[in-house]
Amino acid sequence: MCAVLKKVEEYIIRRCEEKDLPAVIDINLKTLPEHYSDYFFLSLLKELPEAFIVADYQDKIVGYIMCKIEFGFSNFRKLGFVKKGHVVSVAVLEEHRGKGIGEALMLEGMKGVLERKSDEIYLEVRASNQQAVNLYNKIGFQIKSKLRAYYRDGEDALLMSKEF
Ligand SMILES: CC(C)(COP(=O)(O)OP(=O)(O)OC[C@H]1O[C@@H](n2cnc3c(N)ncnc32)[C@H](O)[C@@H]1OP(=O)(O)O)[C@@H](O)C(=O)NCCC(=O)NCCS
């Protein structure tokens, strides 16, 4: 098993391995309306393993975060292009929520992105997803803009970002 990054009670926070991907994909299907191809999960794991993290509870994967690195305009008015971490997806199975796992996954994912010398990190979140917005606020993300009708069902997204 990969090295333990952090322990939250009985939960082990560690890097994702290829064998964990079916469980990660299953959590994604159960918890979020935004789904991706199996290949996309594998490609993010290959591209940025430092920031593809899972929560392991008694040898069962119960949460994950996956990120990528992008180059683009800063969300903090820095001039020129910057290197940005993008949280593509983060989720915890419902029965394991409220125990600090989501926060631990975010903090470890952010460390992974920082290891790649990124200037900032950002994500999109449904405007109605108060639990997630609270989590991101708690760890220092700021709402930068509203992306109108960003999701397929027409809901707006909030773009939230944090400078390193
Ligand atoms: C968002 C999510 C990942 C949070 O995971 P979690 O393990 O329950 O979160 P934590 O226990 O680490 O909570 C951290 C903070 O998040 C916020 N939060 C978590 N659950 C909350 C709730 N039910 N109501 C309000 N705020 C909540 C709080 O600020 C909390 O800090 P606190 O405990 O000091 O109050 C989880 O709810 C989830 O998987 N949701 C479905 C998938 C999803 O929406 N992903 C985000 C897509 S952008």
The ligand as a MOL file (V3000), in Angstrom:
LIG
                    3D

  0  0  0     0  0            999 V3000
M  V30 BEGIN CTAB
M  V30 COUNTS 48 50 0 0 0
M  V30 BEGIN ATOM
M  V30 1 C -18.4000 18.2290 0.2200 0
M  V30 2 C -17.9230 16.9340 0.8890 0
M  V30 3 C -16.7260 16.3830 0.0990 0
M  V30 4 C -17.4920 17.2420 2.3370 0
M  V30 5 O -16.9530 16.0480 2.8920 0
M  V30 6 P -16.9830 15.7450 4.4730 0
M  V30 7 O -16.0420 14.6430 4.7240 0
M  V30 8 O -18.3730 15.5670 4.9430 0
M  V30 9 O -16.4100 17.1300 5.0380 0
M  V30 10 P -15.6810 17.3800 6.4490 0
M  V30 11 O -16.2660 16.4790 7.4890 0
M  V30 12 O -14.2140 17.3140 6.2290 0
M  V30 13 O -16.1290 18.8610 6.7780 0
M  V30 14 C -15.2480 19.9590 6.5620 0
M  V30 15 C -16.0640 21.2430 6.5210 0
M  V30 16 O -17.0120 21.2120 5.4500 0
M  V30 17 C -18.2090 21.9120 5.8360 0
M  V30 18 N -19.3270 20.9630 5.9030 0
M  V30 19 C -19.2290 19.6090 5.8090 0
M  V30 20 N -20.4620 19.0600 5.9370 0
M  V30 21 C -21.3230 20.0710 6.1110 0
M  V30 22 C -22.7450 20.1440 6.2930 0
M  V30 23 N -23.5010 19.0400 6.3120 0
M  V30 24 N -23.3120 21.3590 6.4100 0
M  V30 25 C -22.5650 22.4780 6.3750 0
M  V30 26 N -21.2110 22.4880 6.2110 0
M  V30 27 C -20.6070 21.2910 6.0870 0
M  V30 28 C -17.9220 22.4770 7.2070 0
M  V30 29 O -17.3210 23.7470 7.0190 0
M  V30 30 C -16.9160 21.4980 7.7540 0
M  V30 31 O -16.1060 22.0420 8.7620 0
M  V30 32 P -16.5690 21.9060 10.3170 0
M  V30 33 O -16.7340 20.4340 10.5670 0
M  V30 34 O -15.4550 22.5160 11.0760 0
M  V30 35 O -17.8760 22.6270 10.4080 0
M  V30 36 C -19.0740 15.8870 0.9560 0
M  V30 37 O -20.2210 16.5050 1.4790 0
M  V30 38 C -19.4250 15.2480 -0.3780 0
M  V30 39 O -18.8060 14.2840 -0.8110 0
M  V30 40 N -20.4780 15.7690 -1.0630 0
M  V30 41 C -20.9210 15.1740 -2.3280 0
M  V30 42 C -19.9220 15.4120 -3.4230 0
M  V30 43 C -19.6500 16.8930 -3.6070 0
M  V30 44 O -20.5530 17.7230 -3.5430 0
M  V30 45 N -18.3800 17.2200 -3.8730 0
M  V30 46 C -17.9420 18.5710 -4.1030 0
M  V30 47 C -18.1380 18.9140 -5.5280 0
M  V30 48 S -17.4950 20.5250 -5.9180 0
M  V30 END ATOM
M  V30 BEGIN BOND
M  V30 1 1 1 2
M  V30 2 1 2 3
M  V30 3 1 2 4
M  V30 4 1 2 36
M  V30 5 1 4 5
M  V30 6 1 5 6
M  V30 7 2 6 7
M  V30 8 1 6 8
M  V30 9 1 6 9
M  V30 10 1 9 10
M  V30 11 2 10 11
M  V30 12 1 10 12
M  V30 13 1 10 13
M  V30 14 1 13 14
M  V30 15 1 14 15
M  V30 16 1 15 16
M  V30 17 1 15 30
M  V30 18 1 16 17
M  V30 19 1 17 18
M  V30 20 1 17 28
M  V30 21 1 18 19
M  V30 22 1 18 27
M  V30 23 2 19 20
M  V30 24 1 20 21
M  V30 25 1 21 22
M  V30 26 2 21 27
M  V30 27 1 22 23
M  V30 28 2 22 24
M  V30 29 1 24 25
M  V30 30 2 25 26
M  V30 31 1 26 27
M  V30 32 1 28 29
M  V30 33 1 28 30
M  V30 34 1 30 31
M  V30 35 1 31 32
M  V30 36 2 32 33
M  V30 37 1 32 34
M  V30 38 1 32 35
M  V30 39 1 36 37
M  V30 40 1 36 38
M  V30 41 2 38 39
M  V30 42 1 38 40
M  V30 43 1 40 41
M  V30 44 1 41 42
M  V30 45 1 42 43
M  V30 46 2 43 44
M  V30 47 1 43 45
M  V30 48 1 45 46
M  V30 49 1 46 47
M  V30 50 1 47 48
M  V30 END BOND
M  V30 END CTAB
M  END
